[in-house]
Amino acid sequence: MIFNNFRPISFCNKVKTLSFQLLALCLFSCNKSANINGNKAYVGLTHVAYGVGPISLTIDGALLFSNPLAFGLTTGIDGNPYDTTISRISDMNIFLAQDTSLSIHGNAAFQQGSHYSIFFFDTLDSRSVTLIILQDNPPVRYDTFTTIRFMNFSPSSSIGLKLIYTKDNKINDSFTIYVRDTTIIGFSSFVAYNPNPAIYTFNQIVHIGMNQIFAFTDSSNPRIDSANPSLDSANFIRLDSLQFDSTKSYNVYLQGFLDSPTSLQNKLQIKSVRVN
């Protein structure tokens, strides 16, 4: 778990000096080198700090990934966001790629053989940024459903999600009906308002395959204008579709702003990262 405060960052043209004390309250592992090849942990980083340029991360002075990470991206490759590090108490340093003198650092501890997702995000409070570290230990599922962990990095009102499996299921009774598996995720506040890793778990079950995603702000059903039957985008917003594969689990998160429909970077988006 991470719960840290950063000094202010400028969101205009100039990034000011950053410093913080980073406390990593994860599970600790033994700092021995007898089995150094097996003493590994796996770390992925997602950059969702608005207005902050590309960042790099070092652990004990070694770069975790080679290329600076831009806003909106996750390390690794599709299906594997992780880079490998030594599972021990280490000095962890995040710095702006264009100015290595501006850095934030502290101690981090990762358990041997475990996988972690780090989100670097903007709190929008006192113009600061922070981190949250989550251990990735999703349950394994073997049927037609999988699990996701949902996080809201959209600095606005609470937002819920409706995920609708795009294939109809045919049910024959006295008459034939078609239904679609639907998952509704209740209202979730901006992560900065409650940066407690314990509440972000793989507790949402969704149908594998392609799911259409909708965001809602006051009801899981769209309002319908009787005079002009159409979805009211102020209440029920159609986002992109997401593909979920069998036996895999995902970080699913919102990025962007409700009131920025025309900005490609800042518009409300749904994103996913496969964690196993």
Backbone torsions as a table, in degrees:
resi	resn	phi	psi	omega
1	MET	NA	145.7	175.7
2	ILE	-126.7	135.0	172.5
3	PHE	-145.2	96.2	-171.8
4	ASN	-130.8	157.3	173.5
5	ASN	-117.1	140.3	178.8
6	PHE	-112.5	156.5	172.3
7	ARG	-75.4	164.1	-172.7
8	PRO	-57.5	148.2	172.6
9	ILE	-121.4	139.4	176.1
10	SER	-80.7	135.0	178.3
11	PHE	-106.4	14.6	177.3
12	CYS	-97.8	-98.5	-176.2
13	ASN	-114.6	-18.0	-171.2
14	LYS	-129.0	131.1	177.1
15	VAL	-94.5	124.2	-178.4
16	LYS	-88.2	170.3	-175.2
17	THR	-58.7	136.0	179.4
18	LEU	-114.3	141.8	170.9
19	SER	-154.8	149.8	178.2
20	PHE	-162.7	164.1	170.1
21	GLN	-108.2	118.5	-174.6
22	LEU	-98.3	122.3	178.3
23	LEU	-111.8	117.8	179.5
24	ALA	-107.0	106.3	-176.9
25	LEU	-101.3	56.7	178.1
26	CYS	-95.0	-176.2	174.5
27	LEU	-74.5	135.0	-176.5
28	PHE	-90.9	151.5	175.5
29	SER	-124.7	161.7	-175.4
30	CYS	-72.0	132.3	-177.7
31	ASN	-91.8	70.1	179.0
32	LYS	-122.3	155.6	-176.5
33	SER	-113.9	11.0	-177.5
34	ALA	-63.0	-35.6	178.3
35	ASN	-122.9	59.9	-171.3
36	ILE	-62.8	-31.8	-179.1
37	ASN	-69.9	-25.9	179.6
38	GLY	-98.4	-7.3	-174.8
39	ASN	-88.3	65.1	-173.4
40	LYS	-117.8	150.8	168.7
41	ALA	-131.1	164.7	-171.5
42	TYR	-129.1	126.0	-170.5
43	VAL	-129.3	131.0	173.9
44	GLY	-119.6	145.9	-177.1
45	LEU	-126.0	133.2	175.4
46	THR	-119.3	132.9	-176.4
47	HIS	-102.3	107.4	176.8
48	VAL	-128.9	36.6	177.1
49	ALA	-96.3	107.1	-175.7
50	TYR	-63.1	134.1	177.2
51	GLY	78.3	6.5	-179.7
52	VAL	-106.9	132.8	-177.6
53	GLY	-71.2	-175.7	-179.8
54	PRO	-56.8	142.7	-177.1
55	ILE	-123.1	156.9	173.0
56	SER	-126.1	161.5	-178.1
57	LEU	-136.1	130.7	173.5
58	THR	-119.5	148.4	172.7
59	ILE	-124.6	118.5	-173.7
60	ASP	52.5	39.8	175.1
61	GLY	84.6	-8.8	-178.9
62	ALA	-99.5	133.4	177.5
63	LEU	-62.7	132.1	177.7
64	LEU	-75.7	-34.1	177.7
65	PHE	-139.9	152.1	-168.0
66	SER	-79.0	-39.9	-175.8
67	ASN	-101.4	138.9	177.7
68	PRO	-55.5	145.1	-175.1
69	LEU	-97.9	118.6	-178.9
70	ALA	-83.5	162.3	177.5
71	PHE	-55.3	137.3	177.3
72	GLY	86.5	0.0	-177.2
73	LEU	-112.5	161.8	176.4
74	THR	-123.4	146.5	179.6
75	THR	-66.5	173.3	176.5
76	GLY	78.1	-155.4	-179.8
77	ILE	-125.5	169.5	179.7
78	ASP	-57.6	121.5	-178.9
79	GLY	92.9	-11.2	178.8
80	ASN	-151.3	90.5	-175.9
81	PRO	-82.7	2.4	-166.5
82	TYR	-96.6	146.7	164.3
83	ASP	-115.3	158.3	-172.2
84	THR	-97.5	139.3	174.6
85	THR	-139.2	173.3	178.3
86	ILE	-82.5	135.1	-179.8
87	SER	-84.0	89.4	178.4
88	ARG	-159.6	173.3	174.2
89	ILE	-73.4	120.0	-172.0
90	SER	-132.0	161.8	172.8
91	ASP	-85.6	121.3	-176.9
92	MET	-112.1	130.7	-173.6
93	ASN	-132.9	124.3	173.4
94	ILE	-114.0	131.1	-177.5
95	PHE	-141.7	156.6	177.1
96	LEU	-73.1	129.6	-172.9
97	ALA	-62.3	-31.2	-177.3
98	GLN	-84.2	-5.6	-179.1
99	ASP	-155.3	90.2	-174.9
100	THR	-69.6	-11.0	177.8
101	SER	-75.5	-16.8	177.6
102	LEU	-96.7	101.8	-173.8
103	SER	-137.4	159.3	173.9
104	ILE	-128.5	135.8	-175.0
105	HIS	-152.2	163.5	179.2
106	GLY	177.1	-169.8	-178.3
107	ASN	-93.1	143.6	176.6
108	ALA	-136.4	147.7	179.4
109	ALA	-133.1	129.1	179.9
110	PHE	-125.4	137.7	-177.1
111	GLN	-78.7	143.1	-179.4
112	GLN	-58.2	130.5	177.2
113	GLY	79.3	-2.0	-176.7
114	SER	-93.9	159.9	-179.8
115	HIS	-116.0	143.1	-175.7
116	TYR	-136.3	142.6	171.9
117	SER	-110.9	124.3	176.0
118	ILE	-108.1	130.0	173.8
119	PHE	-113.2	122.5	177.3
120	PHE	-101.7	113.8	-170.5
121	PHE	-140.6	163.0	-178.5
122	ASP	-92.5	126.0	-178.7
123	THR	-82.5	-20.0	-175.8
124	LEU	62.0	10.8	174.3
125	ASP	-107.6	122.9	-177.4
126	SER	54.2	30.0	176.6
127	ARG	51.3	55.7	-177.1
128	SER	-128.3	166.6	176.3
129	VAL	-126.0	166.0	-179.3
130	THR	-157.2	-178.3	179.9
131	LEU	-127.5	152.6	164.9
132	ILE	-134.7	132.5	179.4
133	ILE	-113.5	129.2	-177.5
134	LEU	-121.9	134.7	174.8
135	GLN	-83.0	132.2	-177.5
136	ASP	-94.6	98.3	179.4
137	ASN	-134.0	59.6	-176.5
138	PRO	-69.9	152.2	174.1
139	PRO	-69.6	150.9	179.0
140	VAL	-92.2	129.0	179.5
141	ARG	-120.1	145.0	-175.7
142	TYR	-123.4	4.9	-179.2
143	ASP	-100.7	-148.2	-175.6
144	THR	-90.5	9.6	-180.0
145	PHE	-124.6	156.0	175.7
146	THR	-135.7	-179.8	-176.4
147	THR	-118.7	147.5	176.2
148	ILE	-131.6	156.9	172.3
149	ARG	-114.1	120.8	-175.8
150	PHE	-103.5	135.8	177.1
151	MET	-137.0	140.5	-178.2
152	ASN	-107.1	106.0	176.4
153	PHE	-103.8	23.3	174.9
154	SER	-95.7	113.6	-176.1
155	PRO	-76.7	75.2	-178.9
156	SER	-149.1	-158.2	177.6
157	SER	-67.7	167.5	178.7
158	SER	-59.5	142.6	-176.4
159	ILE	-130.8	137.9	173.6
160	GLY	-111.0	168.5	179.5
161	LEU	-126.7	146.1	167.8
162	LYS	-121.9	124.0	179.4
163	LEU	-112.2	122.1	-176.3
164	ILE	-118.5	117.8	176.3
165	TYR	-63.2	130.5	-167.4
166	THR	-82.6	-0.7	179.4
167	LYS	-108.1	130.8	179.1
168	ASP	-71.7	144.8	169.7
169	ASN	-105.7	127.3	-177.4
170	LYS	-89.5	128.2	178.7
171	ILE	-121.4	123.1	179.3
172	ASN	-102.7	119.6	175.6
173	ASP	-130.7	-136.6	173.3
174	SER	-66.1	-20.7	172.0
175	PHE	-145.8	166.8	-176.0
176	THR	-96.6	131.1	175.3
177	ILE	-127.9	158.1	177.7
178	TYR	-120.4	132.0	-179.8
179	VAL	-129.0	160.5	176.4
180	ARG	-126.3	133.5	177.5
181	ASP	-63.7	129.5	-175.9
182	THR	-129.6	134.9	173.8
183	THR	-116.0	128.2	177.1
184	ILE	-112.2	123.0	176.1
185	ILE	-103.5	119.1	-176.0
186	GLY	-63.8	176.3	-175.7
187	PHE	-56.4	131.3	177.2
188	SER	-124.3	130.8	179.5
189	SER	-80.5	163.0	172.5
190	PHE	-52.5	132.0	-174.8
191	VAL	-54.0	-34.4	-178.2
192	ALA	-61.1	-23.3	180.0
193	TYR	-77.8	-18.8	178.0
194	ASN	-151.4	74.5	-175.6
195	PRO	-82.1	49.8	-179.6
196	ASN	-100.3	109.6	-176.0
197	PRO	-56.7	-26.1	-175.7
198	ALA	-63.7	-23.3	-176.6
199	ILE	-90.2	-7.3	-178.6
200	TYR	-104.4	91.7	-175.9
201	THR	-123.4	169.8	177.4
202	PHE	-84.3	72.5	-172.5
203	ASN	-112.5	6.0	179.2
204	GLN	-108.8	129.5	-177.1
205	ILE	-105.5	126.6	-179.1
206	VAL	-131.4	155.4	179.4
207	HIS	-71.9	136.5	176.0
208	ILE	-67.5	156.7	-176.3
209	GLY	105.0	-163.5	-177.2
210	MET	-82.8	129.1	177.8
211	ASN	-123.6	131.5	173.0
212	GLN	-82.7	134.6	-174.6
213	ILE	-110.0	132.5	173.7
214	PHE	-123.8	141.0	172.5
215	ALA	-104.1	144.4	176.3
216	PHE	-136.7	153.5	-174.6
217	THR	-116.0	-16.1	175.7
218	ASP	-144.9	-11.4	176.8
219	SER	-156.7	147.0	179.4
220	SER	-77.5	-2.9	175.7
221	ASN	-116.2	138.1	-178.9
222	PRO	-70.1	148.4	172.6
223	ARG	-76.1	141.9	179.8
224	ILE	-115.1	127.9	176.0
225	ASP	-86.2	113.8	-175.5
226	SER	-60.9	-32.0	179.9
227	ALA	-76.3	-26.0	-178.9
228	ASN	-144.1	82.3	-172.2
229	PRO	-60.7	101.6	179.0
230	SER	-160.3	161.4	178.6
231	LEU	-67.5	136.8	175.7
232	ASP	-88.1	107.7	-174.2
233	SER	-67.9	-13.2	177.1
234	ALA	-74.4	-16.4	-177.0
235	ASN	-116.2	-36.0	-168.9
236	PHE	-137.8	108.0	-169.4
237	ILE	-113.7	124.6	178.0
238	ARG	-78.8	123.1	176.7
239	LEU	-106.0	-167.1	178.5
240	ASP	-73.9	170.2	173.2
241	SER	-91.2	153.1	176.6
242	LEU	-126.0	140.6	176.9
243	GLN	-99.6	127.9	176.6
244	PHE	-117.5	129.4	-176.3
245	ASP	-99.2	156.3	-178.7
246	SER	-61.8	140.6	177.6
247	THR	64.7	7.4	179.2
248	LYS	-107.7	154.2	175.9
249	SER	-124.6	161.9	-168.9
250	TYR	-142.0	143.9	159.3
251	ASN	-82.9	124.5	176.8
252	VAL	-120.0	128.5	-175.6
253	TYR	-146.4	153.3	175.0
254	LEU	-92.8	139.9	177.0
255	GLN	-136.7	140.9	177.2
256	GLY	107.0	-168.7	-171.8
257	PHE	-126.5	141.8	177.9
258	LEU	-62.2	-33.2	-173.8
259	ASP	-97.6	21.8	178.3
260	SER	-125.4	64.4	-175.2
261	PRO	-70.8	-21.3	-174.2
262	THR	-98.1	-14.0	-178.9
263	SER	-88.3	121.5	-177.6
264	LEU	-60.6	-40.8	-176.5
265	GLN	-78.5	-37.6	-172.5
266	ASN	-99.0	-3.3	178.7
267	LYS	-68.0	156.8	179.5
268	LEU	-65.3	126.7	-178.5
269	GLN	-133.3	150.4	170.9
270	ILE	-106.2	133.1	-177.4
271	LYS	-134.6	155.8	-179.5
272	SER	-139.7	150.5	176.1
273	VAL	-134.4	121.3	177.7
274	ARG	-74.8	131.7	-172.5
275	VAL	-110.6	1.2	176.4
276	ASN	-155.7	NA	NA
